[in-house]
Amino acid sequence: MLIPVRCFTCGNLIADKYEDYQNKVRSGEDPAKGLDSLGINRYCCRRMLLTTVETIQQVIPFYEAIQRRHQEVQSELE
C-alpha cells in the first residue's frame, strides 16, 4: 500500500501519522477524534487519510492465482 507522503492540496506531511490513525480507528475510536488527536485539522489532509485504501489486500488473491497457474503449467511441462 502506498500512503501519500504529503497532502496533495496543502503539502503537509501526513504519511507519518497514518499508522497511528489506523491503530486508533481499529481500537474503536471515532475517526474524527482520532484525526483531531493527531493534529490533522485541515479538511484536505483529513481527506487524504480517510480516503486511502489498502489496495494490497485486493491484489494478493490475483498474485496467488498467477503463482498457482504458473506451478500447474510447470508441472504439465515436466
C-alpha positions in Angstrom: 0.0 0.0 0.0 1.3 3.4 -0.8 0.4 6.2 1.6 0.8 9.7 0.1 3.7 11.3 1.9 2.2 14.8 1.7 -1.2 16.2 1.3 -1.9 16.8 -2.4 -3.5 20.2 -1.7 -1.5 21.9 1.0 1.7 19.9 1.2 1.5 19.0 4.9 3.3 15.8 5.9 0.7 13.1 6.6 2.4 9.7 6.0 4.0 9.6 9.4 0.5 9.8 11.0 -1.2 7.1 9.0 -0.2 4.1 11.2 -1.2 5.9 14.4 -4.6 6.8 12.8 -5.2 3.2 11.7 -4.4 1.9 15.2 -6.9 4.4 16.7 -9.7 3.5 14.3 -9.1 -0.2 14.8 -9.2 0.2 18.5 -12.7 1.6 18.2 -12.0 5.3 18.5 -14.1 7.7 16.4 -12.2 8.6 13.2 -12.9 12.4 13.7 -11.5 12.3 17.2 -8.5 10.3 16.1 -7.7 12.9 13.4 -8.1 15.7 15.9 -5.8 14.0 18.4 -3.1 13.6 15.7 -3.3 17.3 14.9 -4.8 16.9 11.5 -7.2 19.8 11.3 -7.3 20.8 7.6 -10.1 19.1 5.7 -7.7 18.4 2.8 -5.3 16.5 5.0 -8.2 14.6 6.6 -9.5 13.6 3.2 -6.1 12.2 2.4 -6.2 9.8 5.4 -9.8 9.0 5.2 -9.8 8.0 1.5 -6.5 6.0 1.5 -7.4 2.4 0.6 -5.2 -0.6 1.3 -5.0 -2.0 -2.2 -2.5 -4.7 -1.4 -5.3 -6.8 0.1 -7.1 -6.6 -3.1 -4.1 -7.6 -5.2 -2.8 -10.6 -3.3 -5.5 -13.0 -4.5 -4.6 -12.3 -8.1 -0.9 -12.8 -7.4 -1.6 -16.1 -5.7 -3.7 -17.3 -8.6 -1.0 -16.4 -11.0 1.6 -18.3 -8.9 -0.7 -21.4 -8.8 -1.3 -21.3 -12.5 2.5 -21.0 -13.1 3.1 -24.0 -11.0 0.4 -26.0 -12.9 2.0 -25.1 -16.2 5.4 -26.1 -15.0 4.2 -29.5 -13.7 2.5 -30.1 -17.1 5.7 -29.3 -19.0 7.7 -31.8 -16.9 
